[in-house]
Amino acid sequence: KFHLIYAGAQKNVGPAGVTIVVINKKWAEEKGNPNAPTMLNYMTHIKNDSLFNTPPCVNIFVVNQTLKWIQKQGGVEAVYQNNLKKANMLYEFFDANADFWITPVKNKEDRSIMNVVVNLPTPELEAKFVEEAKKKHNMTNLKGHRSVGGIRVSIYNACPIEWVEKLVKFMEEFTKENK
């Protein structure tokens, strides 16, 4: 059905930097670029049974364990539905409190279900939120990306829905105290 699947799989299927490539051998033989550098030539890897270089064994192990976990959850569709629930919980809260929690992505179809970004009215309030989340609830890594600031809630596959519920409850309290 596919000739080439190139998947950046970090954080949801394996450690940072993991990429999964699935390629149709016949297609690679016919369409591959024989002038590509050795490491970028898929035929190099096909001819060597993916052992042209030392494989990242720990990363492969983690990917395997993660794929088994996804199967136990009910498969990709079940994990996807769970991710939608988590993201919707956050976006519904933000949209209901749009005068305090400002979502920079207005078009709902463009909103991420993995990294939910939001701003508060001031950078000082954002810093206070991140600090209180850590101190009061042991919630970490909520500070936004260094290039855009704000708050970023990463809710990758392994993040339980209970964590998102706990976060929303804290955001409700924070809103009442700081609005």
C-alpha positions in Angstrom: 0.0 0.0 0.0 2.9 2.4 0.7 6.3 2.7 -0.9 8.0 4.6 1.9 7.0 5.5 5.4 9.3 7.8 7.3 8.1 8.4 10.8 9.6 10.7 13.4 8.7 8.5 16.3 10.3 10.3 19.2 8.4 10.7 22.5 5.4 8.7 21.3 7.0 5.5 20.2 10.6 5.8 21.5 13.3 8.1 22.8 14.2 11.4 21.3 15.8 11.0 17.9 14.1 7.8 17.0 12.9 7.5 13.4 11.2 4.5 11.9 11.5 3.8 8.2 9.4 1.2 6.4 10.3 0.8 2.7 9.2 -1.3 -0.2 12.4 -3.1 -1.4 11.3 -3.2 -5.0 10.4 0.5 -5.0 13.7 1.4 -3.4 15.5 -0.6 -6.1 13.6 1.2 -8.9 13.3 4.7 -7.5 16.2 5.0 -5.0 19.0 7.4 -5.8 22.2 5.5 -6.4 24.2 8.7 -6.0 22.9 9.4 -2.5 25.6 9.3 0.2 26.1 5.8 1.5 24.2 6.4 4.8 21.3 8.0 3.0 21.0 5.3 0.4 18.2 3.0 1.4 19.7 0.2 -0.7 22.8 0.2 1.5 20.6 -0.7 4.5 18.5 -3.2 2.6 21.5 -5.1 1.2 22.9 -5.3 4.7 19.7 -6.3 6.5 19.7 -3.0 8.3 23.1 -3.8 9.9 25.3 -1.5 7.8 26.1 0.3 11.0 25.7 -0.6 14.7 22.0 -0.5 15.4 20.8 1.5 18.4 19.9 -1.5 20.4 18.4 0.3 23.4 16.3 2.5 21.2 15.0 -0.6 19.3 14.2 -2.3 22.6 12.3 0.8 23.8 10.4 1.0 20.5 9.5 -2.7 20.8 8.2 -2.3 24.4 6.3 0.8 23.5 4.6 -0.9 20.5 3.6 -3.8 22.8 2.2 -1.3 25.3 0.2 0.4 22.4 -1.3 -3.0 21.5 -2.3 -3.6 25.1 -4.1 -0.3 25.1 -6.3 -1.5 22.2 -4.1 -0.4 19.3 -3.3 2.9 17.6 -7.0 3.9 17.3 -7.6 3.5 21.0 -4.5 5.5 21.9 -5.6 8.2 19.4 -9.1 8.4 21.0 -7.5 8.7 24.4 -5.2 11.5 23.2 -8.2 13.3 21.8 -10.0 13.1 25.1 -6.9 14.5 26.9 -6.5 17.4 24.4 -10.2 18.1 24.4 -10.3 18.4 28.2 -7.6 21.1 28.0 -9.0 23.0 25.1 -12.5 23.0 26.5 -11.2 24.5 29.7 -9.1 27.1 27.8 -12.0 28.0 25.5 -14.4 28.4 28.5 -11.9 30.7 30.2 -10.6 32.5 27.1 -10.4 35.8 28.9 -7.6 34.4 31.1 -6.2 31.4 29.2 -5.3 32.5 25.7 -4.8 29.9 23.0 -2.6 31.2 20.2 -4.0 28.6 17.8 -7.5 29.9 17.1 -8.5 27.4 14.3 -9.6 24.3 16.2 -8.6 22.0 13.3 -5.0 23.2 13.6 -4.6 22.5 17.4 -2.1 19.9 18.4 -3.3 16.9 20.5 0.3 16.3 21.7 1.6 19.7 22.7 -1.1 22.0 23.8 0.1 25.6 24.0 -1.5 28.4 25.9 -0.7 31.9 27.3 -1.7 33.8 30.4 -2.2 37.5 30.4 1.4 38.2 31.5 4.7 36.5 31.5 4.7 36.9 35.3 1.5 34.9 35.6 2.9 32.2 33.4 6.0 32.0 35.5 3.9 31.8 38.7 1.7 29.1 37.2 4.8 27.0 36.2 6.3 27.5 39.7 3.1 26.6 41.6 2.4 23.6 39.4 5.8 22.3 40.3 5.8 23.2 44.0 2.2 22.3 44.9 1.6 19.3 42.5 5.0 18.1 41.3 4.0 19.0 37.7 7.1 19.7 35.7 8.1 20.8 32.2 5.1 23.1 31.7 7.2 26.1 30.6 6.6 26.9 26.9 9.2 26.4 24.2 12.1 28.9 24.5 11.3 30.5 21.1 7.6 31.3 21.9 7.2 31.3 25.7 3.9 30.7 27.3 2.9 27.3 28.7 3.2 24.0 26.8 1.4 20.9 28.1 2.9 17.8 26.4 0.4 15.0 26.6 2.1 12.2 24.7 0.7 8.7 24.4 2.0 7.5 27.7 0.5 10.5 29.7 -2.5 9.1 31.7 -5.8 10.9 31.5 -5.7 11.2 35.3 -2.7 13.6 35.0 -4.7 15.8 32.7 -7.7 15.8 35.0 -5.3 16.8 37.9 -3.8 19.6 35.8 -7.3 21.0 34.8 -8.3 21.0 38.5 -5.2 23.0 39.3 -5.8 25.4 36.5 -9.3 26.0 37.8 -7.9 26.8 41.2 -5.2 29.0 39.7 -7.8 30.9 37.6 -9.9 31.6 40.7 -6.9 32.9 42.7 -5.3 35.0 39.9 -8.0 36.3 37.5 
